[in-house]
């Protein structure tokens, strides 16, 4: 059930009936009690346009709109708002429909081809916190889009190419020559990179060899490519270890690294030159972007080929756009990286549009996110100032969750503790990231993310287990509740309404790529459920059977919605806590 959309379409019809077709149809949730559940706010603008009295226009709309059976009352308020009071009977009926559906009534008719470019670590190094954010946020958005019926193509645009591989491969070659096994040599990529860099800076012979490897790699030398492939495979498996710990849906099939575009790069530059978009400048091939000129009118410079002939990150992104549009037939691309790359994607989009690399109406959305900060409000680092290895971070989360679990349940069995600490620890790290508006920096704080109070993973996981124990006690399952739903109590109405707004929330996540909207939705759901649970007895012996059946259905829909929502966010659920 998409309430918002339903109301919008009814108001569209009404506007047509009063000869105002095509005017905007702003329908919003009301945020004050007593003002109904939704508001139509279009009368004021319409009145201005027609030079008429807004309240009179509003009344005309009220007379024209058909919300029979949906709203029990429409009233014109203030300067011309229309307050929509939904009917309890209608809400009851909708709850009944939703609860009987395994998708809780969410329609999945959307069918865009959406490319989601996320995680995309650089394989020369270990994944860092920036990639953690990209991985978690991108995965949640991909899942929401899929749930709404979109055809999602995950693209892990891994950084697997570039001159730094010359030095890394030269170093690896030396290690192998000393009989070391590649897996061992590369067990810590950060250390390995550092060692190679030191040699590169200090040892002229090594530096020459590294440069030689770059040339060999680029010219397709077989031995060199095999060495490179070995390196890449091992580095990808490091990422996969993390994906698995995080419960992220990326697989090897989603890997489409920078190297995959190697053969397209010269074609891209050629096409740009033929179209007169690219010019030679001091030996390099560049695009001057007038649209992004500085305040003195100097256009932004966008390099697609260096004077030595080398290609850049930008060239690869242009090739990726071309591939996604032509080969994947994408309607829309979402890319998750930190905000510092915003300008790059803005420039890339402008150049690609000029070059005709996009189809008409194809959307390209860079979805930036802020930095992860420590409690001191500085970029998140270890005590000694190093970047934090993600594996260590996740291990610490699990360890802290273990202490938490044991402090609450000292006699729990080892098996149970193991399941709980993983689900709670990983869930907490993921949720604390997802629940913040991605565009701002956020402070990583163990204590608040592992708290059972507030908008946290443990709070939601716990709320879910409470629904499960209720059904245990009731001796029925969420799928077998029967009878008719009759909403009476105010809190029942609030809960029902919120449950039926699930699709409204998901649509926002899909449009703006903002999982925090779903998190807020979930938090409110859990809070409403707990208020309902306290105010409305269900299993007490003096509750009439029809009322018990009705309330159990609200519980069942709450439980199912919590479960689906947590799954979409990638937060594991438990049956007991
Ligand atoms: N590898 C890049 C980085 O670590 C992110 C790639 C994002 N995707 C893209 N199409 N450029 O910053």
Boltz pocket constraint, residues with backbone or C-beta under 6 A from the ligand:
constraints:
  - pocket:
      binder: B
      contacts: [[A, 117], [A, 119], [A, 120], [A, 121], [A, 122], [A, 157], [A, 158], [A, 159], [A, 317], [A, 320], [A, 335], [A, 336], [A, 337]]
      max_distance: 6.0
